[in-house]
Amino acid sequence: MIISKNELFNIMDGSYHDPHHLLGMHILGDGAGLVVRTWDPGAKEISLLCTESGDSFNMVCINNKGFFELVLPCRLSPFSYRLHSRYDGGEREWVDPYVFLPSINNTELTAFNEGWERRPFDKLGAIPKLHQGTSGVSFVVWAPSAKSVHLVGDFNHWNHYALPMRSLGSSGCRELFVPHAKIGDKYKFRILGSDGVLREKADPFGWRFEPPPGNSSIIDDRSLQRSSILRTKPKNPRALPISIYEMHLSSWRFHPTENRPLSFLELARELPDYLVKLGFTHVEFLPLNEYPFDPSWGYQVTGYYAPTHRFGPPEDLFQLIEALQTAGIGVIIDWVPAHFPSDEFALSRFDGTCLFEHEDPRKGMHAEWGTLCFNYDRPEVRSFLIGSAIAWMDRFGIDGFRVDAVASMLYLDYARKDGEWCPNQFGGNENFEAIDFLKQFNHAIHEEYPEVISIAEESTSFPQITKPPFMGGLGFDLKWNMGWMHDVLGYFSSDPNHRTSKHDNLTFGAIYQFSENFVQAFSHDEVVHGKGSLVNKMNLAYEEDRIANLRALLALQWTWPGKKTLFMGCEFGQWKEWDYQAALDWQLLEFPNHQGLCNLISDLNALYQKHPTWAESDHDGTKFKWIDCNDAGGQTLSFLKFGNYPNDTLLVACNFSDSLKHRDWGCPHSGMWEVILDTDSPNYSGHGAAGSTRFESFAEPRNNQPNGLSFAVNRWSIRILSLVADQN
């Protein structure tokens, strides 16, 4: 035996940093021949077969754990060979993984280690490839502090010790090319951590995962991409009509005869038509990444590069996205870089250290959610996260991201009490590492795909969320307007007899409306956890009145400056609060009040897309002006939205009281005005009580406007008017 016992044992326990140095074929130290070593636990006999000559040589067992050696003193040049193993229960012929040079080198990993690699998935993970003329799979995993890493999977019958991985030096990565691994095989990394704990880990860069209770990664076909990615020329989202339908795939609609959610393919047949009928421009999916815990709704991600298994294979998701985009619907996904779960098989203490998360729990834990926080100061973590976003764009051609829980990233003291957080180097609560990461993320995705939209869920007044990084901003295109949402819902959920005292809830948002590029959003968070459905927030005794108030609320949302987001079920007045385990109550559409809400959404979206004023003025404070914002006692509200021409002007008159209001309203232009939408219309199951729909202005100032209009607005409704003929 040429190999020492220490080397032998170090190979078997995985602690030898370069198993390829001892395993495989090597020239003897004196140059007088070749030695071949292999390790196949469980093998009773192993023969070496020369590929060219067909010669066969019996290898010598030098350890009863399955370690074999063959010395060929007559051979001076390495040659191609295969191995034939015999076991008590069978036999196999195989190519030795340890004859291959590294499938990747340190230089190729430099950008990953420095935090600038945008496509680390091309280097790390399980990548089927042709290497040294042989088909197989390259496995690379980042585990710099691991004492040993073994690869286990279907391709080695889940033998815990047979495939130790080679260390790639300063990169902190381990590598192994396995010629007999194939697409569809399940696998894990068996990591002996620096803490002495042995863990089986799923691949952080895994392209696909098996369903629970299993958690293995699955080798996937990296060449499989969407057949066509419908990209358009870059457009400025500020000027576009953007109305987003937010949905949770598991609870949208169930199969008619099977008690299960619709699959990707079934959704591809139903969802585009539904969204086109309602007039939405985009759909936003709650996280589609792989996740193990259903009650997390997808927000506790374990597979940042893999779509969830729940609705079909990735290729079926391709078809869903393509069907939506072909129908003119942009696809936005929820993306979760703020935290991740502590599941043993995933990212937590990956190599025995806090590799992806902070070691200090004051930075590394979200006690409120029971999850872990990414260490944004670590370059490899930045590469990992940004690579995930790029992969979703490359692979699936998505149109945008809604980034979850941005506020929790920006502040070191978020949801933490005194003593539970540590300040930054200046003594403040800003998380500079997270701020820099978000800037890098937005710069990267927009440089790669300028047409892609990024949206921040950010609930504070942190400045310049939607300003570009070169101006000191975070670089998001849009930001959810959480303040407006809370204020307006506070008004509509109050007792109508007490709304007078809450009038400021309707008007305060105008003070800061144009400080960011806002999205007015009524999301899933507002219809769950005991908060009740959107229609049931309307604090009124009768169902008809609640629905009338909801119609007014939605019309206010659509006419207020900013883009729009509405959670599924709100479009038809779901009475029950959202249940992630149950389908929406689609039978409600059999009732006129509920179908009327859908009709209203469809008409609001049609006006929003067809009338240039609405989208163009979403983020332009010069094109919004109050008519009367002070009528607290009358519970009315009125404002103007201006376009480039007088005929683009819209007048919005709101009556949130319980009685019809007939009054004079100021208007900027003389001429004939026409009601283009009335939430009390019979088309929406209203009463049409306000009467006439065309009005001639009169030349008397009203509400600081040069002209006036006299018309009625029914209780709990909104009328939108447009100038028909300009007489100036």
Secondary structure, 3 states (H helix, E strand, C coil): CCCCHHHHHHHHHCCCCCHHHCCEEEECCCCCCEEEEEECCCCCEEEEEECCCCCEEECEEEECCCEEEEEECCCCCCCCEEEEEEECCEEEEECCHHHCCCCCCCHHHHHHHHCCCCCHHHCCEEEEEEECCEEEEEEEEECCCCCEEEEEEHHHCCCCCCCECEECHHHCEEEEEECCCCCCCEEEEEEECCCCCEEEECCCCCCCECCCCCCCEECCCCCCCCCCCCCCCCCCHHHCCCEEEEECHHHCCECCCCCCECCHHHHHHHHHHHHHHHCCCEEEECCCEECCCHHHCCCCCCEEEEECHHHCCHHHHHHHHHHHHHCCCEEEEEECCCCECCCCCCCCCCCCCCCCECCCHHHHEECCCCEECECCCCHHHHHHHHHHHHHHHHHHCCCEEEECCHHHHHECCCCCCCCCCCCCCCCCCECHHHHHHHHHHHHHHHHHCCCCEEEECCCCCCCCCCCCHHHCCCCCCEEECHHHHHHHHHHHCCCHHHHHHHCHHHHCHHHHCCCCCEEEEECHHHCCCCCCCCHHHCCCCCHHHHHHHHHHHHHHHHHCCCEEEEECCHHHCCCCCCCCCCCCCHHHHHCHHHHHHHHHHHHHHHHHHHCHHHHHCCCCHHHEEEEECCCCCCCEEEEEECCCCHHHCEEEEEECCCCCEEEEEEECCCEEEEEEEECCCHHHCCCCCCCCCEEECECCCECCECEEEEEEECCCEEEEEEEEEECC
